[in-house]
Amino acid sequence: MDGRWRTLVLVILVATLFSIAGQCVRAVDGQGTSSPGLTSAGVVFLEHNLIANGTVVNGTVPFRSVNFPSYWFNENTRQLNGDIGFALDDSLVMIFGDALTLKGNFGAGTGNKLFGIYSLPARADNAVIYSADRYGTVSMFVNNRTVILRAGQTYSYNETEVLKEGKGIVRVVYQHQYTNHGLIDRNAILSRMVPAV
C-alpha cells in the first residue's frame, strides 16, 4: 500500500470512523458459511486495536481528534457492554471489535465500534478471518501470514510511513494488535455502556 493510499485511508478513517455499521466486516466472495461446533450460548470476541502514533518531522500538520468509544469489555467479568447494532441470535458466529487510537503530535483520542459476523470466511479491516471453533480458537490471514489465535492470545505487528500533510511532514507508526478474547456468554453482551468500577 503506497503512501498516498494509506493517507487517504487514514483521513477517511478519522473523518468517518465506524459511521456505517457493517461496512468494516463482510463475507469474502459471498461464500460465507457458519462455523460448526460453536455453542449457541457463546460467541467469539475478536478485537483489533490500531494505534497511529505520529511525530511531526518538519513544518506543521493538521491535528486530528477521535473521541467516540461505543463499547467497553470487562476482562474480569467477561461482560461486553456497548452499542450493539446487530442481532444477537444463534447465527452470530463472532463479534469483531475495531478500535483506533491517535497519539503523538499528530492526533489524540480513541474511537471504537462492534460488528457482528454471521458467516466465515469474512474480511475485517486488513484481516481475513477463516474460522472459529468451539474452543474459541480463531484462524485468520493478516500481515501476509496465517495466524492462529487461541483464547487469550494476541498477534501484533507495526507499519511505518512518512506522510506529507498540510504544510509539513509527519512520521506515523501504526501499531496493529489482534486480541482473541475467546468465547463470551451471550447473556453477558449488553446493549448499554457500563462504567468501570
N, C-alpha and C positions, 0 to 999 in steps of 0.2 A: 504494500500500500504506500503510494508516494505521499510526500508532504502536503501537497495541495488537497488530495482526497482526505487525508486524516484531518487537516484543518477544517474542511467543510463538515466532516462528520462531527468533530468536536463542537463547532459552532452550532450546528443543528441540534446536537445532543443537549447542550447547555440551554439553548433557547426553547426547545420543545420537549425536554426530557420527560419521558413517560406520559406525554399528553394524550396519547391514544392507546387505551388498554388493548393488549393483544398484538400490537404491532411488533413488539420485541420478539415474541415467540411464535413460531409457525411450524407446521408439519413439513418435512422435507419431501419434495417432489409429489406431495399429495398422497404418499404411500404409507401414511402412518398406521400403526397397529398398536393395540393395547399391549401392556407388558403382563404376561400371565404370571400368576404367583403372588402379586401384590394383594395384601389383605384389604377387605372393604373397610376395616377400621382405621387403617393407617395410610398416609400418603408421604412420599419422599419430599423433603425440602432441600433444594439445592440453591445456593446463594453465590452471586457474582458481585464482588466489590472491585470497583475501578477507582484508584486514586490517581488524579492528574496533578502532579507536583511541578509547578512552573517556576523558573528563575529567569528574570529579565536579564538578558546579556547586554543589550545595547538599546538606548532610546527609551520610549515609553510605549506601553501596550495597554489595551482596554482591560479593566479589572472585572472579572466575571463573578457572579454570585449565584449560588444554588442553595435553597433553603425550603425544601418541601418533602420531608420524610413522611411516608404514608404507611409504614409498618414498623413493628418492633418485635423481636424474637427474644424470649427469656430462656437463656440456656439452662437455668436451674429447674424451672417448672416445665420446660419444653412447650411453652404456650406461644402461639403465633397470633399477634394482635395487629389489626390494621384495616385498611381499605381493601376488602375482598370483592373485587369486581367480576367474579366468575362463579360458576355453580360448584358447590361442594357436594357433588353426587358421586355415585360409585364408579363413574367413568373417569374421574380425575385420577391421573397417574402420579403427577408431580406438581409441586409448586416451585416456581422459579422466582427468586428474589434478585432484583437488579438494583445496585446502588452506585452512585457517583459521588465522589468527594473531591473538591478542588482545594489545593493547598499552595503555599508559597505566595509570591507577589504577583501571581497570575490570576488567582481567584480564591474564593473561600466558600465554605458551606457544604452541606450534604443533602442529597435527594435520593429517594428510593421508591420502588414500586413492585408489587407482586403480580405474577402472571400464572394462569392455570395451564397445565399441559395435559391433554387428554389422549394423546397417541404419540408413539415413538416409532422412528426417529423424529426429532424436532430440532430446528435451529433456534438457538438462544444467543443473541449477540454474536460473538466470534466463535462460539462452540456449536457442534452438532452433537446432541445427546442421543446415543444409540439405544441404551436400555437402562432399566432399573429393576432389581429383583426383590424378592420377598424379604431380604435382609437389609434392604436399603442401599445396596451397592449400586453405584452408577458408573456406566462406561460412556465415554464421550471422546470426540476428536477436537482438540484445541491446540493452538500454537504448533501446528504441523506435526502433532503426535497423538497417539491414542492414550488416553488417561483413564485409569480405573480408580475410583474413589470409594472406599468403604465408609460406612457411617463414622463421622468424626474426623475424617481425613480432609486435607486441604492441598490444592495444587496452585502454585504461584509462578508468575513469570513477569518480566519487565520489558518494556519497549521505550526507546528514547527517540525524540526528534527535535529538530530546531525549526521554529516557525517564524515567519515574518508576519507580525500582527501590528496593525495601526502604524505608528511611526517608530517601531522598534523590533527587536528580535528577542524571542523567548525560547528557552530550552525546557522542554517538558518531558518528565519521566512518568510513564504510565505504568502503574503497578496493578496487575491483574491478580485477583485471588478468587478461586472457586472453592467453596466450602460445602461439603456434604453433611448436612445436619441429621441425616438419616430419616427414619420414619417418625412422623408426628401423628398422634391420635387426632382423628377428625373433630372430636369433641373439644380439642384444645386449640382449634382455629376459630378465632373470634373476630367478628366484623366491628371492632372498636379498638381504639388506642388505649392501652393501659400503661400508666406511668410506672417507671422503675421504682422499686421500693428498696 
